[in-house]
């Protein structure tokens, strides 16, 4: 998940701080999502995908666990 999320965020031109602000969460929390320390709630995951305009489900799917 983390590599996909970082890659997509950077491609869209957002910083971690901007993403956190748009989501109404702390940058530390958002960074935790990118580092894979914890997973976002379903609501936050959907909001991240909308902000990043990313429709594929694999942004939050850990390919290594398949």
N, C-alpha and C positions, 0 to 999 in steps of 0.2 A: 504494500500500500504506500509506504512512505516515498519510494522513488517516483511512483506515478503522480502522487499528489504534489510533490515538489516540482517535478517536471512540468506539469500542467499549470501550476500557479505561476511559475516563472515565464512560461510561454505566453500567458495572459497578461504578464506585466505587473503582477501584484506582489507586494512584500508581505511578509508574515504579519506585520503590524496592520496593514490595510485589510487583510483577510479577517483578522481578529476583530477589528473595528466594525466591519460589515456584518459580522456574525454576532456582535455584542458579547464577546468573550475576551479573556485576557490573551495576550500574545503567548504567554507561557502555556496556556491550555492548547492553543492552536499549534504551537511548536511540538507539544506532546503528541498530537495527531500525526504530524509529519515524521516524527522520530519513531512512531510505532509504540510509544510507551502506553498509550491507551487509545481506544476507539471512540469516535464521536457517537452521540445518540443518533437515532434514526432522523430526527428532526434536523439536527445540525448537519448530518451527512447530506441530506436532501438540499439544504440551503447552500452548502459548499458546492455541490454539483451545479446548482442554478447560477451561483455567482460566477463560477468558472465556465459556465455554458458547456458542460461536459455531460453527454448523455449516456456514455457507456457505463455499465455497472462495475467494471473492473478497477475503477479508481479506488474502491474500498475493499477489493477482494485480494487477499494474500495468495498469490500464485504459488508460493513455496509450500503452502499447506495442502495443495491438491494431491 
